[in-house]
Amino acid sequence: MTKLLFKQALFIAVVGYTAILSAAGRENINVVGSSTVYPFSTIVAERFGKVTDFKTPKIESTGTGGGMKLFCASTAIDTPDMSNASRRIKKSEFDQCQKNGVTSITEVLIGYDGIVIANSKKSAQMTVSRRELFLALAKDVPAKDGSEKLVENPYTTWDEINPTLPTTKIEVLGPPPTSGTRDAFAELVLEGGCKTFSWIKAIKKTNKKQYKTICHSVREDHVYIEAGENDNLIVQKLSANPNAFGVFGFSFLDQNSDKLQGSKVDGTEPTFEGISDGSYPVSRPLFFYVKNAHVGMVPGILEFLTEFTSEDAMGEEGYLSEKGLIPLDEETFKSVRMSVLSLTELAL
């Protein structure tokens, strides 16, 4: 009798789980978000599909901001299970998630990346400062006469900013405002150069909003060209136009080192070692976020997290580091893995 009851209970559980999956209407994990994290997630997804009985996860490159918008829409099964991000989730995004019922989120720090300003190897390598990049790409810049006033950006060629820079026109291909790379570029590069002007830096104490507008606004006169969320497209265009520069993650430079070269920023070349030890000034953490409400609803999520945060993938000698991901130190790696596998909820 006991065995019969057990079999009936097991049958009901199996039927119930099957019904859940049927209601879900899909068997693939759905991941959206950052174009920078996209290749790393894709590599893990392809491996996961080959070595397990689960379907290969579907990975989409929508940009960090676009991914967060989709991820935070609701817990409905037709919304993404995870969102890649080339910056940490913003408080406003987190609040939107909470408002829409996405109240249980796990944050996964996967490693680090550098933002590069790269060009074709057909041209000379550029050495440039963040101050010079701010003057080249900001919407409004300090007047040339040295007065403490802002003017619409007048610079058209690099050598107008500094005679040691190329004589070619300023032409930079980069990500749109929805991209986490764009956010990080504005914060680390543009603001990094902006605050070298002491009178602008002083504005932050009295008017943070004005300061951010000055330091983060990119010029809109087609000198900075938004190239969408496809970093591979930027790589292709740089190969075709030796005078142009591109802004993207170090991993894309690493994968195309036969064609492209990274500029030295503040005297430091973008290298795996330089980003890892912090000497390269333009580096940032990379993340993805998990919708815990979907764990158990869509098959394979926990198993996918286990693979992604494994020593084989994210470890110092893991296959992701071979693709350009700068790995976490051992202590941080262990802490992240423990947090992920226990689905620790993020609190901001």
N, C-alpha and C positions, 0 to 999 in steps of 0.2 A: 504494500500500500504506500509506504514511504517513497519507494523508487518511482511509483506511478505519479505521485504528487510532485516529485522533483522533476520528472520529465515534462509534466504539464506546465509547471512553473517556468522551466527552461524554454519550452515551446512558446509560451506567452511572451517571454522576454525577447526571444529572437524575432517573433512576429512584430512585437512593439518596436524594436530597433529598426527592423526593415521598413516599417511604416513611417518612422521618423525620416529615414533616408529617402523614402519615396516622396514624402511631403517636402523634403528639401529640394527635390527636383534636380539635384546634381551630385556628382561623386568627385568632382575636381575641386581642390582647394583653389580659391580665387584671391590673388595678390595684386594690388595696384600700387602706384606711388612713384618714388624717385627713379629718374633715369640713371643716376649714379649707382644706386643699389641694384637696379634691374639686372645687370650682367651677373652679379654675385648670386642673386636669388634664382636666376635662370639656371646657372650651373648646378646649384643644389637641387633644384626641381628636376632637372634631367637625370641626375644621378639617383635621386629618390624614386623616380618612375622606373628606373632600370633594376634597382636592387630590392625593391619591395613589391608587394602585390597591389599597392595603391596606384591610382591614376596619377599621371604627371601633373603637378599643379599648373594652373594657368597664371602666367605672370604678365602684367600690363604696365607699360611705362606711361604714366599720366602726369608725372611731376609730383613733387612732395605735396604742394598745396592742393592740387586736384585730387590726389589720392586720399588725403585727409578728409576732404569734403565728401567723397564717396563712402569712405570707411565710417564716418561719424553720422551718416544719414539716419541709420536705425539698426536694430538687430535683426531685421527681416532677413530671411535666408537668401534673398537675391542680392544682398549687399556683400561687399568684400569681407573676407575672413581676416586679412592682414593688409597693412599698408607700409610700404617701404618709405624711408625718410632720410634725406641727406642733411638733416638738422633735427634737433629735438622738437617734439610736438609743442606748439604754442599754447599758452594758457587759454587763448580764445578758442582754439580748436578743441582742446580738452573740455572746456565748458560747453561747447556745442555738442560734443559727444554725450556728455552727461544729460544735457537738455533733451536729447533725442533717444535716451534710454540705453545708450552704449556706456554703461556705468562700470563695467569690469574689463579693464584693458591691461595687458602685460607689455611692458617695454623691453625690447631686446637691443642692447648695444652690441653690434657685431664687430666693430673695429674702427679704424681711422682711414682717412683719405686726405689727400692734398688737392687744393684747387690750383690748376696750372694756367698760365698764359702762354700758349704754345704757338709755334709757326712751323712752316715747312723747312725741312733741312736744305732745301734749295737756296734758302736765304741765311744770313748770319744770325747767330743766336743773340738775343737781346738781353741786356742787363738793365733792369729798371727798378725804381723804387716805388713803394706804395703811394707816396706823395705824387710822383709823376703819373701814375695810373689814375689817381683821383683827378688830376688836372686834365688828363686825356679823356676821361669818360663821364665825369659828373655833369649834371645838367647846368648848374651854376657854379662858378669858380671865382676865387679872388681876382680882382682886377690886376692887369699886368703892371700897373704903375706902383704896386705895393701898398696901395691904400686899403683900409679895412672896409671894403665894400664888395658885394658880389655882382658879377655880370654874367650874362648868358655866355656859355662856353665858346670862346673865339678860336680855339686851337683846331687846325686842320691837318697839320703834319706833326710827326713826333719830334722833329728837331726844333720846332717852335717852342717846345717845352724845355728841352735841353739839347744843345748842339751836338752832344755825343750820341744822341738817339738817332734812329734811321731817318733819312730824308723823305721817306714815303708817307703817303697820307694815312691818317689814323683810320683803321678799318678793323673792327673787332666783332667777331661772331660769338654770340653767347645765348644763354638760356632766358626764357621769359619770366615774368614776375611770379608765375605759379610754381617755379622750380626752387627747390631747397638750395641748389647750387647758386642760384641768383641771390637768394637771401644771405647765404654765407659769404659770397663774393662782396656783397654790399657791406656786410658787417666787418669782414676781415681785411678786405683790400681797400674799398673806397673810404670807409670810416677810418681805417688805419692810416690812410694818407691825409684825410681831411683834418684829423685832430693834430697833425703836425703844425697847423696854423694855430697859434696860441689864442688868437682872438675868436676863432670859431670854436675851439675847445671850451672857451670860457662861457659860451652861450649855453652849453649843456647844464650849467649850474642854475640858470635862470629860466630857460625854456627848452626842455628836453625834446618837445615835439618839433620845434623849429630846427634844433640841432640835428635831429634824425632826418628831417626833410632835406637839409643841406647836404648831409654826409651820405645819404643812401639813394638820392635821386639820380637816375641815369639819364644822360642826354637823349633827346628824342629827334635828332636831326639826321638820322640814318648813318651816323658814324658808328654807333653801337647797333648791331643788327641782330634782332631776335631770330634765332634759328630753330625755334621749337624745342620739344623735349627729346629729340633724337640726337644724342651726342655723336653718333656715327656719321650723321649728315655733316656736322661741323668738321669732322676729320676729313671727309671727302672734299669739302670745299677748300680747306686749307691746302690740301694736296694740289688742287687746281689753281689756287691763287697764292703764290709765294709771298706776296706783300701783306696778306691778311694775318690776323692773330685770332685765336679762339680761346674761349674760357670753358673748361670742363674739368672733370675729376682726373686725378693722377692715373687711375686704372686705365683710362682710354689712351693716355700718353704711353703708358707702359706697354699696352697691346699694339701700339702703332709706332714704336720707337725706331723702326726702320725708315719711316717717312717724316716723323715730326720730332721736334725738340722743345723742351720747356725753357722759358725765359728764367734767368736768375732774378729773384725778387729780393730786394734789399741785400744783394750780394750772395744769396744762397740759391743753389740749383735744386729743383724739385727731384728728390731721389727717395727711394724706399727708406733708406737709413735716416735721411734728413727729416722726413715726416715722422718717422718712428721716435726719434730722439727730441723732436720739437724745435730743431734748429731752423727748419724751413717755416717761415712765418705764416703761411696760409694753409693751415690744416684744420680739419673738423671731424667730429665723430659721426658715425653712420648708424642708423637704427632701423628696426621695423617694429610694428605694433600689432598685437594679436587681439582679436575680439573673442574674449573668453566664452561668451554666450554661444559661439558656434562650435566650440570643442565638444565632441560627442554628437553634434548634429551633422557635420560634414566629415566623412571618414578620412583619417590620416593626419589630422592637424597636429596632435601631440607627437606622432611619429616623425612628422616633417620637422618639428621644432627640435626633436632629439637629434636628427641628422644635421640640421643647420648648426646647432651649437656643439657638435661633436669635435673631438680633438682632430679628427681626420679633416674636418671642414675649416673650423675657425682657429685651430691650434697654430702654434708658431710655425710648424712645418706643414700646415694643412693645404689642401688644394686651392682654397680661396686666396691664400697669400701668394700662390704661384700666379694668380690672375691680377695681382696688384693691391689686394686688401692688406692694410697695415694691421697686424694682429694685436690683440690686447695682451697686456702682461699676464703672467700665469695666475696671479692672485685675482685680478679682475675677471679673467676668463672663467675661473671656477665659480666666482660669485654670481656672474651673469647666468651661467649654465644652471646653477642651483635655483636661481630666481625664476628662470624660464620654465624649467620642468615642474616647478610647483605652482606655476601660473600666478605668481605674485602680482597683486593689483597695483597699478600705478596710482599715486596720489600726488597732485600738484598743489 
